[in-house]
Amino acid sequence: MPEFTLASFFQITVALGLLNVWILRSTSATAYRGGEAQSLKEEFSAYGLPDAAFFIVGALKVGSAVALLVGFWIPELVGPAASIIALLMIGALSMHIKVGDPLKKSIPAFLILVMSAGILWL
C-alpha cells in the first residue's frame, strides 16, 4: 500500500462516507436530506426524480466508493471513481438548489465534491 497522503485521506473519507450514507443510513432521517425526506428514497422523490434514478445513482456511488478503496491496490480505478463521484455531487448540489433547501443541507455534497476534486488534483 502506498504512503498515507492527503489524497489517500480523501479517498478513505469519501469512500467510507458514501458507504455509510448508502448502506448503513439509507433509511435514516438526517439533517441533510433534501426537502422533507426521511430516507434516501424519499429524497429522490422530493427532487422529482424517477425511482430508477435512485438505483442508478446508488449503484454508481457504492461502486465508486468501493473502487476508491480497491484503488489502493489498483490505482487505475481512483481517477474514474473520483470523477464519477464529483459529477454526482454536482448533481446533488443542483437538486438541493432545485428544491430550495437551506445551504446547510448542501454541506456534505459540497465537501465530497471538494475531496473528490482533491483526489483528482493531488
C-alpha positions as CSV (number, residue, x, y, z in Angstrom):
1,M,0.0,0.0,0.0
2,P,1.4,3.5,-0.8
3,E,2.3,6.1,1.8
4,F,-0.5,7.9,3.5
5,T,-1.1,11.3,1.8
6,L,-3.9,13.9,1.8
7,A,-5.2,12.3,-1.4
8,S,-5.4,8.9,0.4
9,F,-7.1,10.5,3.3
10,F,-9.7,12.0,0.9
11,Q,-10.1,8.5,-0.8
12,I,-10.9,6.8,2.5
13,T,-13.1,9.7,3.8
14,V,-15.2,9.9,0.6
15,A,-15.5,6.1,0.2
16,L,-16.5,5.4,3.8
17,G,-18.8,8.4,3.9
18,L,-20.7,7.3,0.8
19,L,-20.9,3.7,2.0
20,N,-22.2,5.0,5.4
21,V,-24.9,7.0,3.7
22,W,-26.0,4.4,1.1
23,I,-25.6,1.2,3.1
24,L,-25.9,2.0,6.8
25,R,-28.1,5.1,6.9
26,S,-30.2,5.0,3.7
27,T,-33.4,4.6,5.7
28,S,-32.4,7.0,8.5
29,A,-33.5,10.6,8.7
30,T,-30.7,13.2,8.8
31,A,-30.4,16.9,8.9
32,Y,-29.0,16.9,5.4
33,R,-31.8,15.1,3.5
34,G,-33.3,17.1,0.7
35,G,-36.7,18.6,1.1
36,E,-38.6,17.0,4.0
37,A,-37.3,13.5,3.1
38,Q,-36.7,11.0,5.9
39,S,-34.8,8.4,3.8
40,L,-32.7,8.4,0.7
41,K,-35.5,7.0,-1.4
42,E,-37.8,9.8,-0.2
43,E,-35.1,12.3,-1.0
44,F,-35.1,11.3,-4.7
45,S,-38.9,11.6,-4.7
46,A,-38.6,15.1,-3.2
47,Y,-36.3,16.1,-6.1
48,G,-38.9,14.8,-8.5
49,L,-36.6,12.0,-9.8
50,P,-37.9,8.7,-11.0
51,D,-37.4,5.5,-8.9
52,A,-34.8,4.3,-11.4
53,A,-32.6,7.3,-10.6
54,F,-32.3,6.1,-7.0
55,F,-31.0,2.7,-8.1
56,I,-28.7,4.1,-10.8
57,V,-27.2,6.8,-8.6
58,G,-26.9,4.3,-5.7
59,A,-25.1,1.8,-7.8
60,L,-22.7,4.5,-9.1
61,K,-22.0,5.8,-5.7
62,V,-21.5,2.5,-3.9
63,G,-19.5,1.1,-6.9
64,S,-17.3,4.2,-7.0
65,A,-16.8,4.1,-3.2
66,V,-15.6,0.5,-3.4
67,A,-13.4,1.4,-6.4
68,L,-11.8,4.2,-4.3
69,L,-10.9,1.6,-1.6
70,V,-9.7,-1.0,-4.1
71,G,-7.8,1.8,-5.7
72,F,-5.2,1.5,-3.0
73,W,-4.2,-1.8,-4.7
74,I,-5.3,-0.9,-8.3
75,P,-4.6,2.8,-8.7
76,E,-6.1,3.0,-12.1
77,L,-9.6,2.8,-10.5
78,V,-9.1,6.0,-8.5
79,G,-9.4,8.7,-11.2
80,P,-12.6,7.3,-12.8
81,A,-14.2,6.7,-9.4
82,A,-13.4,10.2,-8.1
83,S,-14.6,11.7,-11.4
84,I,-18.0,9.9,-11.2
85,I,-18.4,10.9,-7.6
86,A,-17.6,14.6,-8.4
87,L,-20.2,14.6,-11.2
88,L,-22.8,13.0,-8.9
89,M,-22.0,15.7,-6.2
90,I,-22.6,18.4,-8.7
91,G,-25.9,16.8,-9.5
92,A,-26.7,16.5,-5.7
93,L,-25.9,20.2,-5.2
94,S,-28.2,21.1,-8.1
95,M,-31.0,19.1,-6.6
96,H,-30.7,20.9,-3.3
97,I,-30.9,24.2,-5.1
98,K,-33.9,22.9,-7.2
99,V,-36.0,22.2,-4.1
100,G,-34.8,25.4,-2.3
101,D,-33.0,23.6,0.6
102,P,-31.1,25.7,3.1
103,L,-27.4,25.9,2.5
104,K,-26.7,23.6,5.5
105,K,-28.2,20.6,3.6
106,S,-25.7,21.0,0.8
107,I,-22.6,20.9,3.0
108,P,-22.0,17.1,2.7
109,A,-22.3,17.1,-1.1
110,F,-20.0,20.1,-1.3
111,L,-17.4,18.6,0.9
112,I,-17.4,15.3,-1.0
113,L,-17.1,17.3,-4.3
114,V,-14.1,19.2,-2.9
115,M,-12.4,16.0,-1.7
116,S,-13.1,14.2,-5.0
117,A,-11.6,17.1,-6.8
118,G,-8.7,16.9,-4.4
119,I,-8.2,13.3,-5.2
120,L,-8.1,14.1,-8.9
121,W,-5.8,17.1,-8.5
122,L,-3.4,15.6,-6.0
